Amino acid sequence: MPIIRDIRVIATAPAGANLTVVRVETDEPQLYGLGCATFTQRHLAVQTAVLAYLRPLLLGRPADRVEELWQLMMNNGYWRNGPVLNNAIAGVDIALWDIKAKQAGMPLYQLLGGQCRAGAAIYRHADGRDLTEIEDNVRQFLAQGVHYVRIQHGGYGGVESAGRSRCPDGALPGRYYDPRAYTRRALAALEHVRTTLGEELELLHDVHERLAPAAAVEFARDCQALRLFFLEDPLAPEDLAWLDNIRRVCTTPLAMGELFNHPREWTPLITGRQIDFMRMHLTQMGGLTPARKVAALGELHGVRTAWHGPGDVSPVGHALNVHLDVAAPNFGIQEFSGFSDALQNVFPGCPELRGGYLYPNDRPGLGVDIDETLAAKFPCRDPVVEWTQARLPDGSLHRP
């Protein structure tokens, strides 16, 4: 029985985003696990939670009691289900699963019941300053074998100049956007790609919780004719009561959950069949231990997985996504933003992208390691986060 000997945190930013990886070491030589604990905007808080609180709690305990240790970590602080602590717990939890699969001498997906599919279909992000640039970017993905593409026009909330065009005197700095201009441009971009490239391409769009509830209902209704694969996060967690309104006006599939921390956020949506895809960030919800249970809950209720997979997930986290993807009967789609050369050098064993699919490797565990010497050459930075300072045309703050 391996005993937890040490827990360390490795912070690195090979592609610019602050990544946090937890390394759990055991008393057995060379037996260790890696877990993703990335919360880019508050990575120092996560690091403190791991080293100051979880490490002394877990040292000397059996590493193979994964479920019990997850329960211990979640409840030991009394207050629970917040993003900092959940990410810290996830880093340790994923590392413990990595250790368990290494003990078994098999890839993690085998411990999850084995493969239901050889690879996980992905979607990529196509943005642009105008319709021509968006179309060109979509065509590049099609040439690479990608069949699912998320369409944006000028980033989340649309082109920033549209929000700045009528600010009052004395308006403060921030990321301005005009919700009405955003929805017009987004619909035009989606319609252009659909008309130009045809019905075979699967289109997606991410609202990113940027709209007021009534505007989100209207936008979802307007998307109906475009036959999206799904509409992503049309509502903020605080506005989930409006989901019924969206369901009443359209049948566009809905994907929700990127900002969810607490089981009470996702459980009613799944059991009530109010969403079609669960969209949670696996470290934000606490790691593999809760994620595999939620995936099974979704299977029972006809809700598919579409785990969050942006650039601010480490390759360790992406590998976890893919292991779950290939093992889950109710897998839907996987978001993927690509691996730079620097990321692949720092994290040997990254999942492999071939055509429109991500493939896990067959190494024991997650299959991903980290070169700590190389990781140290890419230190994290801590500027004040600017993109989350979203403002409406009148200068008032709004959810990013």
Secondary structure, 3 states (H helix, E strand, C coil): CCEEEEEEEEEECCCCCCEEEEEEEECCCCCEEEEECCCHHHHHHHHHHHHHHHHHHHCCCECCCHHHHHHHHHHHCCCCCCHHHHHHHHHHHHHHHHHHHHHHCCEHHHHCCCCCCCCEEEEEEECCCCHHHHHHHHHHHHHCCCCEEEECCCCCCCCHHHHHCCCCCCCCCCEECCHHHHHHHHHHHHHHHHHHHCCCCEEEEECCCCCCHHHHHHHHHHHHHHCCCEEECCCCHHHHHHHHHHHHHCCCCEEECCCCCCHHHHHHHHHCCCCCEECCCCCCCCCHHHHHHHHHHHHHHCCEECCCCCCCCCHHHHHHHHHHHHHCCCECCEECCCCCHHHHHHCCCCCEEECCEEECCCCCECCCCCCHHHHCCCCCCCCCCCCCCEECCCCCECCC
